[in-house]
Amino acid sequence: MATRKKAGMRAPMTVVPIDPHCVRGSHGRLPDDDRDAPMLLCSEPAVAQQRYHATEVKRLILRLHGWS
């Protein structure tokens, strides 16, 4: 065991529960009411729009920083 530990290898651990009742939260589920949806705040009026798709956010942030 000591040799494995020195090599950076540890005993396998179960980190993901098998019982689905242990999992709590929304996990990506969109809210039923738009007023409960995530909000994106930005000081650049040129990029303002009513709604952004989740896959557009990264591209928007990169563009605002001048990285794309």
Secondary structure as GFF3:
##gff-version 3
##sequence-region A 1 68
A	DSSP	alpha_helix	2	6	.	.	.	ID=ss1
A	DSSP	three_ten_helix	20	22	.	.	.	ID=ss2
A	DSSP	three_ten_helix	34	36	.	.	.	ID=ss3
A	DSSP	three_ten_helix	45	47	.	.	.	ID=ss4
A	DSSP	three_ten_helix	54	56	.	.	.	ID=ss5
A	DSSP	alpha_helix	57	64	.	.	.	ID=ss6
###
